[in-house]
Amino acid sequence: MTTLATVITGASSGIGEALAHLFAPEQQTLVLVARRKEKLEVLAKELNSKHGIRVHVIAQDLQQVGAAAALMNEIANLKLTVDTLVNNAGFGISAPFAKADASKTTGMMQLNMVTLTELTHMTLPAMLERGHGRIMNIASVAAFQPCPYFAVYAATKAYVLSFSEALAAEVGERGVLVTAVCPGSTATEFHDIAHTKGSLIEKMSDSAQMVAEQGYKALNNGKPVIVTGLINKPLPLINRLVPRRAMTWATTKMMGH
């Protein structure tokens, strides 16, 4: 007999860590996934102590080809079935595309799109069979327009947004909730990795806690898309009204170039 579990990728810090604190009171077994095992273990101990729930830690680099299957094998070995999947792991690279590190770019595409899609595909059939399940995919407001100097990252998040909206329409009437969470700039380690520290976009950051809270509420309310943060909410409408070239120019300035 298997136990239902909530799986959160990229759970060692930022939005993923904040989401772990929000899902923990549901009293469902948690599986926390990230590369940094030590940070996951500290978080797991805290959640177990506070909520009395079972928390499993899986240290894995989800950028690797085949990572989704390997993760699902580990979850199966724990005799767990994924009831809620939070695809939060992801990163961005801020650089002119021609100068961007090719291996990092490939890893970003693998993590942001391929692993996310594979994990969703591997967990969804059982959710549909039960008539219950939740999938949260962390996209970005960058999904709504081209982002020079963030070109591939924005394109991966456009994929996540489109995929999530389509999936929500496919399965929404079959008991499975799918939500794409679209944060703006968020005060996490993202900016250290993306090399956007000090840029205007970094200075306008929201808290990870706020993003997590709004995303969690949207998921449970069955909203296919949520743009978090008051300053970000008008962006989808602005993108429809303002010429695309003008928005691309404005995004270039926001990125500090």
Secondary structure, DSSP 4 states (H G I P E B T S, - for coil): --EEEEEEESTTSHHHHHHHHHHGGG--EEEEEES-HHHHHHHHHHHHHHH---EEEEE--TTSTTHHHHHHHHHHHTTEEEEEEEE-------S-GGGS-HHHHHHHHIIIIIIHHHHHHHHHHHHHHHT-EEEEEE--GGGGS--TTSHHHHHHHHHHHHHHHHHHHHHGGGTEEEEEEE--SBSSTHHHHHT-TTSHHHHTPBPHHHHHHHHHHHHHTT-SEEE-STTTTTHHHHHHHS-HHHHHHHHHHHTT-
